[in-house]
């Protein structure tokens, strides 16, 4: 089903780059979210399609795995190929391949999504039309089971945990903190000497609302590899992640 592919291109903007002039991991995650939204719209199962059908439901990202081979520089054109690749009753999977203007593969990613009722905030079943659009032409970028279990490795809360407060500007169309802000928060806990994050595996476990406080802790499990936890003051986990 090749017609379920979507390919979208744009130039890297200055505000998407870090001090080295290259795009950041957070910017890449923003691009992935935009490509996913555009392709869902093209396939008629976006949030706006649900609204047009009178359904108060929306997609939420629950797991994302990204591997960047090279971060593009300011002004470079990036293309993102994305496609739905199936799922099961309450989860749907979507893959991405990022390339440069000459076809160089810059990176790839896989994602897992659920649909929630925006009033009750409860998970609902994925519409069958989503699974019918699953693309069978291209193999999954990380294999059939791309999402390993993540565990927080430390049993004691750190006294020097970073603290953030969700701002109104952090809130997205679903009324909670957008997933990319968690990426920004947890990467703040990586030491400078670790260098830029090129691989990220992140699980979204619960939502954060405007004004709520979050704390971020990290532990280095092996040289250059970190496990991150973003959590509420009451101990409830919002995000677990692994970066490299």
N, C-alpha and C positions, 0 to 999 in steps of 0.2 A: 504494500500500500504506500507507494512513493508519495502520493499526494498529501500525506499527513506530515511531511517535512515542512519546516519553516526555516528560512535563512534570512538573517537581518544583519545589516552592516552599518557602522558609524565610525567616525574618527575619534580617537582618544582626545579628550579635552584636558586643559591644564589643571582644572580642579579635581581631576580624577587621578592625578599623579602625585607621587611622593617626592622627597628631596632629590632622588636620583633621576627624576624625569620620566620614570616608568609608572604605569598604572599600578594601583595597589590591589591587594586581595579583596578589600571591601568594594572597590569599583568593579572588579570582575563579578562579584556576587550581585551587584546591582544590574549589570548587563544580563546576567542569567535570568534574573527575575523579570526583566523587561521582555526578553525573548520568549520566555514561557508565557507571559501574559498576552503577547501579540499572537503567538501560535494558538493559544486557547481561544482567542477571539476569532481567528480565522477558521477554526474547527467548530465554532458555535457552542463551546462549553466554558465561556468566560464568566466572570462575576456579572457582567452586564447582561449576558444571555440569561443567566438565572433570574436576574431582576425582571427582565422582559417577560419571563414565563410566570412571574408572580411568586417566585421562591426567594425567601430571605436567607440564602446560603452563600458561602464563599469558600474559595480555596485557601488552605493554610499550608505552609511548608513545614514538614516534620523532620526531614533529614536531608543533608546536602553533603556531597563529597566532591572536592575540587582538586585537580592536580594541574599545576601550571608548569610548562616546560620553559616558557619565556614570557615575561611581562612586556607587552608592547609599550612603546614610547609615545610621548605627546605627538599628536599629528598623524600617527599611523592609523590605517584603516583596519578594523577588526570585523570579521564576519563570524556570526554564531549560527551554526546549524543545530536545530533542536527538533525533537520528535517524542511523542508519547510512546511508551513501549509496554503498555499493559499494567497489571497490578492484581489486586485481589480485593474483595468486597469493600473494605473501607480505606484502602490505600491505592494510589496510582503513581506510576513511575515515569520519569521523563529524563532523557539524556541530552547532552550538549557536546558539541565539538567547536572549539575556537580556532580560527585560522587567520593568517595574515594575508596581505594582498597577493603574494606569490604562491599561495596555497600551503605555506609552512604551517604545520600544526603548532599552535601556541599552548594549547591545553585542552582538557576535557573534564566533564563533570556529570554527575548523576544526582537525581533528586527524588525524594518521596513526598507525596502530598496527601492531605486529607481534606474533606469538606466538612465545615461546621455550620450549624444553624446559628445565625448571628444573634438571635434573641436568647436562645437557651445556652449557647456556647458549647453545645454537645455535638459530637461527631455523627454524621449521617452517612448512609451508603453512597458509594460512587455511582452516578448514572451509567447505565449500560452503554450509552453512546460513547463514553470516554474509552471504555475497553474496546469497543468496535473500531476505534480510530488507531489502535495500537499499530505501530509500524514494524513490519516483519522483514524489511529489506536490510537494515543495518543491525549488526550485533551490538549488544549492550557494551558501553565503553569500559566498564569495569567488570564484566562478567554478569552472570545471572543473579548472584547474591552479593551486591556491592557494599552492603551496609553492615559492618561488624558491630557487635555490642561494645558500648563505651562504658567504662566504670571510672568513678572518681577514686584516685589512688591513695588519697590521704584521709585519715580518720579524724584529724584534729583541725579545726578552723584556724586559719592564720590570722595573727593580730594585725598584720600589715596588708590585709585584703584591700584591693581597690574598691572605692565606693562611687557609684554613679546614681543620678536621679533622672528618671525618664521625663523628658521635656515634652510639651505639646507637639513640638516639631518632629519628635521621634515617632509619632503615631501615624499609622497607615490607614488604608481604606477599610480595613476590618476593625478599626477602633483599638488596636493594641500596638505595642512597639514593633516596628518593622524589623524583619530578620537581620538585615544588614547592620543595624546598630549593635546587635549582640556581637557580630563579628568584630566591629570596631572596638567594643569594650574589651573583649577577651584578648585581642591582639595587643592591647595596651599593656597587658601583663607579661608579654614576652620581653626578655631583656634585649637591649640594643645589640649586644654582641652575638645574639642568635641569628641576626640577619633577617631578611624579609621572609615571610611565610609563603612557601610555594605549594604546600599541600595542606588541605583543611578537610576535616571530617567533623560535622557538627550536627547534633541532635537537639531539636527544639521540643521541650517537654511541657512547658506551661507559659501562659501569656503574662505580659507586664503592661500595666496601664499607666497613663500619664500621672506624674507626681510620685509614683512608687520608687522606692529605693532598691537598688540591686548591688550585690557585692560580687567581686571577681577574684578567684584564686587560681593559681597555676602550680603545677609541679612538673619538674623535668624528669622524665622516666628513663631517658637515655640521651646521650649528647645530641642536642638540637631538636629533640622531640618533647613536646609538652602536652599534658592533659589539662584542660581548663574547665572550670565550673563557674557558671553565673547563677546566682541564687538570691532568694529574698531573705530579709532579716530573720524570718521565722524558720529558715532552713529549707524551704521548698525550692527545688531545682527548677530553673528556667531553661538552662542550656548546659549540655556537656559537650566538649569538643576535644579534638586532637589536632595539633598543628605541627608542622615540620618545615 
